[in-house]
Amino acid sequence: MAAINVKSEIKPLKKVLLHRPGNELLNLTPDTLERLLFDDIPFLEVAQAEHDAFAQVLRDNGVEVVYLEDLMAEVLDLGEDIRDEFLRQWIKEAGIVTEKWASKIYNFMIDYAGDDNKKLVLKSMEGIKLNEVRYSKEDSLVDYMTDDTELVADPMPNLYFTRDPFACIGNGVSLNRMYSVTRNRETIYGEYIFKYHPDFRGQVDKYFDRYADFHIEGGDILNLNDKVLAIGISQRTQPDAIELLANKIFHDEKASVDTIL
């Protein structure tokens, strides 16, 4: 069976990828809501209870539920070199650009997680506040002037919308370049899962890449049937991106899609 096989939005669901809301919601503040694309701060306990009920309904109907954080932890378990590659890339994409702070955050994450790679993955989603990291206000003017509750690395509170960062199309995937900077960071997990995870490595055609020049999001991509794909043009999905995606699909001999609306 193909690693990915999605050719309809309404046929019986067999397997689904979810993310359980986590401590990333606790790192939302009134000052960061607009930047992180939230109107209000959700109550984590209620969000998790609602999610768990939703996931159980899926299981009760014979759907296999897999979690983004588990797949990513399994990738990091494959070797320290992959974990090192991911962590350094995650730090760079979090906007930590100085050598001093990149080193501090790297060491913090390693110490925080120990040998538990799922703990590392969840922390990368949760974000980091300055007061969690060992530092002295005497180290530099920047450190002296920075409030210790400020975020060093932003959380990713939108991750439970797992359809947006990467969308399944037939036996392939669109690994999207997201419209907003804060959400584009979410696609790093898809990059590593499809590159390294044994369930997907070398088995999934990539129809769009997160490093493309134009943005597209999974909520605009609909599999109408095995031959017809509909893609909406919106604030988050540019026509240029649709042309790139269509070109890749139409040049894939294994793809069954022959019409894109």
Beta strands, then each sheet from edge to edge (+ up, - down):
strand 1: 15-18
strand 2: 64-67
strand 3: 128-129
strand 4: 151-153
strand 5: 166-169
strand 6: 172-175
strand 7: 205-208
strand 8: 221-223
strand 9: 228-231
strand 10: 259-260
sheet 1: 1+ 2+
sheet 2: 3+ 4-
sheet 3: 5+ 6- 7-
sheet 4: 8+ 9- 10-
end
